[in-house]
Amino acid sequence: MTGKIPTVDYEKVMNTDEGLYEWLNNIRIYGLGTVSGVPVTEEATKKTIERIGPIRDTHYGAFWAFTSGFAHGDLAYSTLEIPAHTDTTYFNDPAGLQLFHLLEEAGVGGEQFYVDGFAAAEILKKEDPEAHKILSEARVYGYQAGDENVFLKPTAQPYPLLNYNNKGELYQIRFNNEDRYIINNLKFDMVPKYYNALRKWMEIVRRPESELVLALKPGTLIAIDNWRVMHARKSFKGGRTLSGGYVDTDYWKSKYRVVSFRAKGKDCKAELL
C-alpha cells in the first residue's frame, strides 16, 4: 500500500452527511479511513463509531478500552509484536470494520501498519497461480480459545483464506496465522501443498513494499475494512491505552449507501422503489 490516506474532520463527520459519506467512501476506496480531531475520551470514540452503526458485541465486549494486561489470552492485549492479520476469522461472519483510537501514547515502539489483502492476492495470483488456487479453495478453520469459557470456531463450515463470490470477485480475506486451527479436514497430500501456498502468501504480505505505516495518535480514529486490509503492530514498551470496537459489514455498507444517495441529492428508498 502506498500514498497518503485522506482524513476527515471529526465535527464534519459527526454533524453532516457529507462528512460521514467522505469517511465511508475513503474506507470503500482505500480499505481504511481516518477521522481527525476526535476528543481523546472513551465517550467521543464510542459516539464516532456509532455514527456508522451499532457496535458489535463479542467475547471482548462491545466498545473496549484496554492496556497490555494479556486479557483473553490474546496477543493484542500484550506488548508483543503482532504480524499482519484480519480479526475474528473464527466467526461465521467476521467483523466488517475494526476501529481504533489511541487514548494513551506508547512509550517506545508500537508502530501500526497495514497490508492491502486484495493487492496481495493479485500479486500471489501473478507470481504463483497454483498457490492462489489452493488458498481460494482449501477450507481451513480459525479458532479462539484464550478465555476459559470460550472456544470459538465457525459452525457452518471452514472457509478459504481468499473468498471469491460467484462473479469471480474477491470479497473477503480471512487470515490470522495465530488463530489458525489444526488442519484436520484436508486430504493428506493437500496438506504440504497448503503450507507451501501459505508460506508464499506470508512472504508477500511481509514484504516492506506491502506495508503502509500509519502511526496511531491520540485524536485520530482509524477505521479498517477487516474483510480487505490486514493490520499489524510492532512491539512496544511503556503505557498504551487503545479504545475501539467492531461494526458489521452489513451496517457500514448500509450507512454508506444511504449517505451516498444523500450526497447526490437523492432519496435512498425512492431510488429503490
N, C-alpha and C positions, 0 to 999 in steps of 0.2 A: 504494500500500500504506500502510495506516495502523495505528496501535496499537503496542503493545509485544509483541515475540515472547518467550514464556516460555523460561527456561533450565532446565537440569537439572544437578545437581552431578556432577562427574567420578566421585567414588567410587561414587555411586549407579548411574551408567551402567555402570561397569566391573565392579561386583560384584553387581548384581541384574538380573533380567529385567524387573522393574518400571521400573527406571531407563532401561534400553535401550528398552523399549516407549514410555515417555513421550517420549523424544527422537525416536524414529522417528515417533511419532504427531504430534508438533509439525511435523515435516517434511511429513507427509501433509496436515495441515490448512492450514498456512501457506505451504508451499513452501520453508521453511527452518527450522532449529532450532539452538540453541547449547548447548554444554556449558561450564560454568564451573568454575574451579578446576583446570584442566589444568596439570600441571607444564610449565614452559617449556623443554622439551627436544624434540629430534627423536624420541627413542625413545618418549616418552609420547604424542606426537602420532600416531606411526605405530600404536601399540597401540590408541589410541582409534578410529582409522579402521578397523583390522582387527577391532574389536569388532562392526562391521556386516558385513564380508565382505572378500574378497581385494581388494587394491589393484590397479587396472587398470594394466598396463604399456603405455606409448605411446612415441613418439619423444622425449618429455620425460623418460622414465624412469618408474619406478613411484612410490614415495614420493619427493618432492622438497623441497629447501630451497634457495632462490635469492635473489640480490640483483639489483640493477639493472644487469647487465652486458650486456644486449641479446643474451642467448643465444638460439639458434634463430631469430633474426631476428623475434622476437615482441614485440609491444608490452608484454605482461605483464612482460617482463624488462627494462623501461626505467623511467624516472621520469615518462614522459609520461602524459597523461590518456587513459583508455580509456573509450569510450562503452558504454552498456548492450548486452550481448550474451549469447548462450549459447555454451558451449565445444564444440569438436570437431564442428562442423557438417560437416566434411569426411570423417567416418566414416559407413559404412552404419548403424552403431549408435552414436549419440553417448553419451558418458559420462552415467550416470544421476545420480550425486551428485558434486558438487565440494566438497571440504572444505579449509578454510583455517585456519591457526593462525599468527598473527604472533609471531615469536620475538624480533624487534628492532623497536623503535618507529621510525617515520619521523620525521625531524627536523621538517619543516613540510609540512602538506598530507597527501595520500594518503587522504582520506576515501573510504570504501567505501559504495556504495549499491546498492539492489536494486529491480527492477521486476517485478511480477507479470504475466507474459506472458498468462496466461489472462484476467485482468481487462482487459488492454489489448485483447485480441481481442474481448471483449464490447463495449467502447467503440467499436472500429472497426466492428463489425457494426451497431451502432446509428447511428453518425454517417455511415458510408459503406458501405452494404451491397455495392456493386459492388467497392470496394477489398478488402473482406473476402472476397468470392467469388474474386477474382483471386489473392490471397495464399493461398487454400485450395486452388487448383487448379494454378496455374502452377508448374512444377518448375524449380528453378534449382540449379546445383551450388555447393557450398562447396569450398574447396581450401586446402592449406597446403604451402608450399614454401620455408620460411625456412631450413631446413638444406640443405647442399649435396647430400646424397644422399637427400632426401625430396621426394616430390611426391604428397601425399595427396589423394584425391578419391573420392567414393562410386563403387564399381564396379557396383553393382546398377542404380542409376537416380538421376537428380536427384530432390530432394524439395521439397515446398511449404514455405513459411515456417510456415504453420499446418497441422498434421496432424490430421485427424479420423479416427476409426475408423468401422466400418460401422454403428454405432449413432448416428452423428452427434455423438459426444463428442470434444471437443478433448483430445488426449492428449500432444501434443508441439509445442514451439516450436523452430524451427531459425532462428536469426537471429544473424549476425555480419557486419556490413557490411564489416568489414576483411578477412574471409575469403571474400567472395563472388567466385565465378569469373565470367569473362566470360559474358554471356548469348548463347549461340550455338545454343540449342535451342528458342527460341520463334519463332512466326511474326512476320514483320516488323511487322505492325500491332498486335501484342500488346506489343511492347517499350515504347513510350511509356506504354501503359496500366499495365504492370507498374511502371514507375518512378514514375508518379503514385500508385499504390497504396502502394508502398514509402515514398514521401515522407510520405503520410498516416500510415502506421504509425509512422514515426520521430518525427513530430510528437507523436503520442500518447505514445509511450514516453518522450520527453524532457520532458514536462510536469512541473513541480515536484511536482504533486499525485500523480504516478505513482510517485515515488521514496520509498523508505524508507532512511534513513541509519542504518546500524549500524556504528559505528567499530570496526575490528579492534583488539583489545588483547591483549597477552601474557596467557595464562591462559584465554582464551576461544576455543574452537574453534567454527566455524560450518560447518554442512552445508547445501548449496543443492541443491534439486531442479533439475538442469540441463535437464530437459525442460519446466520450467514457468517458473522465475524467472531473469531476466537479471541479471547483476551488472556493476558499473562502478566506476571508480576515478578520483579527481581526481589531478592531477599532484602531485609531492612533491619535496622537496629533503632530503638527508641520508641517514643509514643506515636500511636497512629489510631485514629478512630474513623471508621468508614461506615457510612449510612447508605441505605438504598432499599431496593425491592424489585420484584418482577411484575411485569404486565403481560398478559396473554396475547398471543398473536392476533386472535380474533378481535380483541378490544382495540389494539393500536391500529390495526388495519381499518376497522370500522370508523374510528375517530378520524383517521387520515382521509377516508372517502368523504365524510361529512364536511370537514373543513376545506377540502379541495374543491368541492362543489360551491361552497360559500365564497371561496376566494375568487371564483369565476362568476359570482353573482347569480348562482343557480340554487334551486332548492333540491336537496338530495332525493327526497321522497317523490317530488313531482317528476324528476327525471326517470324514476323507476316505473312510474305508472303509465 
